Amino acid sequence: MRKFLYIGIFALVMFFSTAEVRANSLENDPVSSVNIEKSGILDLDMIKITAGITKKHEVTFDRYRNISGEADKGMVITFVVYQEGKKDNAKIYTQVVGASGLFSQLIELKEGNNYIIIVAKQYEQEKAFKFRIDCKDTTIKKELEEIKIINILDTAVDGKNALETLVK
């Protein structure tokens, strides 16, 4: 019976600790209003990002990110990736959206804060959107993977201690 109680508590903690996805605006940011639709598409007015960026600030261990989405045919999309204080190391990727209306760009991330400016330009209209992806050191990832979960089902602890064990 005690095992079922621990499993139930564990399940409740897992189900009610989901993260909320939203786009936060940064001060002094050239980004216009950003809307996230229920389908997970980041609508930036001129373009829609369907994968690769879900919010204004993200954290990752990955060294590469594939940003893809939809835009009008003929739109020029430029991706500028840089780290603050190291603008001489900025990488610029440019592409023109074809007849399919789809775009996809693989960008390289470096350890630390990577700022991504996406500039969408078509005819006389031009908009810029700024995002930040914090790329963490892979040694942190390895340390997290090596953490062993204590088997709380075999220990005699009450519900409060079980929750404290799970949170640690």
DAPE-V30404 format. One record per residue. N is the residue number from 1. RES is the residue in one letter. OMEGA is omega in radians with two decimals (* if undefined). D_FIRST is the distance of its C-alpha to the first C-alpha in Angstrom with 2 decimals. Layout:
n: {N,N}
res: {RES,RES}
omega: {OMEGA,OMEGA}
d_first: {D_FIRST,D_FIRST}
//
This chain:
n: {1,2,3,4,5,6,7,8,9,10,11,12,13,14,15,16,17,18,19,20,21,22,23,24,25,26,27,28,29,30,31,32,33,34,35,36,37,38,39,40,41,42,43,44,45,46,47,48,49,50,51,52,53,54,55,56,57,58,59,60,61,62,63,64,65,66,67,68,69,70,71,72,73,74,75,76,77,78,79,80,81,82,83,84,85,86,87,88,89,90,91,92,93,94,95,96,97,98,99,100,101,102,103,104,105,106,107,108,109,110,111,112,113,114,115,116,117,118,119,120,121,122,123,124,125,126,127,128,129,130,131,132,133,134,135,136,137,138,139,140,141,142,143,144,145,146,147,148,149,150,151,152,153,154,155,156,157,158,159,160,161,162,163,164,165,166,167,168}
res: {M,R,K,F,L,Y,I,G,I,F,A,L,V,M,F,F,S,T,A,E,V,R,A,N,S,L,E,N,D,P,V,S,S,V,N,I,E,K,S,G,I,L,D,L,D,M,I,K,I,T,A,G,I,T,K,K,H,E,V,T,F,D,R,Y,R,N,I,S,G,E,A,D,K,G,M,V,I,T,F,V,V,Y,Q,E,G,K,K,D,N,A,K,I,Y,T,Q,V,V,G,A,S,G,L,F,S,Q,L,I,E,L,K,E,G,N,N,Y,I,I,I,V,A,K,Q,Y,E,Q,E,K,A,F,K,F,R,I,D,C,K,D,T,T,I,K,K,E,L,E,E,I,K,I,I,N,I,L,D,T,A,V,D,G,K,N,A,L,E,T,L,V,K}
omega: {-3.13,3.13,3.12,3.09,3.14,3.10,3.11,3.13,3.12,3.13,3.12,3.13,-3.11,-3.07,-3.07,3.11,3.12,-3.12,3.10,-3.14,3.09,3.13,3.11,3.12,3.10,3.08,-3.12,-3.09,-3.12,-3.07,3.03,-3.10,-3.08,3.14,3.04,3.12,-3.13,-3.11,3.14,3.14,3.10,-3.07,-3.11,-3.12,-3.09,3.14,3.04,3.10,-3.09,3.14,3.04,3.10,3.14,-3.14,-3.05,-3.13,3.14,3.08,-3.11,2.99,-3.08,3.13,3.13,3.11,3.10,3.14,-3.13,-3.12,-3.09,3.09,3.12,3.12,3.10,3.13,3.08,-3.13,3.14,3.09,3.07,-3.13,-3.13,3.02,-3.10,-3.12,-3.13,-3.07,3.09,3.11,-3.12,3.06,-3.11,3.11,-3.13,3.07,3.09,-3.12,-3.12,-3.07,-3.13,-3.11,-3.12,3.03,3.11,-3.13,3.06,3.14,3.13,3.12,3.06,3.14,-3.11,-3.13,3.08,3.11,-3.11,3.06,3.10,3.13,3.10,-3.08,3.04,-3.07,-3.11,-3.04,3.14,3.09,3.12,-3.14,-3.06,3.12,3.10,3.06,3.13,-3.12,-3.10,3.12,-3.11,3.10,3.07,3.12,3.14,3.11,3.12,3.13,-3.09,3.13,3.14,3.13,3.12,-3.14,-3.08,-3.12,-3.12,-3.13,3.14,3.10,3.10,-3.07,-3.12,3.12,3.10,3.12,3.11,3.11,3.14,-3.09,3.13,*}
d_first: {0.00,3.79,5.39,5.31,6.55,8.97,10.05,10.75,12.68,14.45,15.47,16.82,18.76,20.20,21.28,22.83,24.70,27.31,30.92,33.68,36.76,40.03,43.54,44.73,48.45,50.03,53.07,56.39,54.82,57.00,54.12,54.63,51.85,48.87,46.61,43.45,43.08,39.82,40.55,40.41,44.19,45.87,48.98,51.82,54.52,56.79,54.08,50.49,48.17,45.62,44.09,44.31,44.19,41.71,42.59,45.25,43.44,41.05,39.74,39.62,39.92,42.04,45.77,46.79,46.07,47.37,48.35,49.20,50.10,52.71,56.15,59.53,61.89,64.21,62.10,62.34,59.06,59.22,56.29,57.08,54.54,55.29,53.95,55.31,58.24,58.58,60.21,62.63,59.74,58.91,58.37,59.71,58.76,60.75,60.62,62.14,59.96,61.26,61.60,57.90,57.08,54.39,54.30,52.22,52.75,51.08,51.38,50.93,48.97,49.64,47.43,47.39,48.09,49.67,51.46,52.08,54.82,55.16,58.59,59.24,62.92,64.72,68.32,68.89,65.24,63.14,59.73,57.74,53.99,52.43,48.97,47.41,45.10,43.98,43.75,41.72,42.49,40.81,39.96,37.46,35.85,35.72,34.15,31.41,30.76,30.53,27.81,24.78,21.36,19.35,16.22,13.78,10.75,12.23,13.34,12.16,13.07,12.46,12.56,16.36,16.82,14.68,17.05,19.99,19.19,19.08,22.32,24.13}
//
